[in-house]
Amino acid sequence: MLVAFSVSPLGGESDGVAEAVAQAVRVVRESGLPNETNAMFTLVEGEWDEVMAVVKKATEAVQATAPRVSLVLKADIRPGHTGQLRAKIERVERYLADSE
């Protein structure tokens, strides 16, 4: 399963969210699961229970810094497929290369 999620603090005294988001990303990276972070989302790949546990722990890390938290989550649930974090991108890149 692939999960793309974004967790961010709401409320509080600062408009900056980078420090709190960094705590969530740290949780993901320390999980040992394949992951990638971009400007909008963090992607994590693994089995349902392990991925959701990481999302919960990352959310709790942000929750420790703010009175309110926003969580956006999108999942691609495809049993029997692994390595899709990179494979999906590689398939698109092949199509782009073939059309040049």
Secondary structure, 3 states (H helix, E strand, C coil): CEEEEEEEEECCCCCCCHHHHHHHHHHHHHCCCCEEECCCCEEEECCHHHHHHHHHHHHHHHHCCCCEEEEEEEEECCCCCCCHHHHHHHHHHHHHHHCC
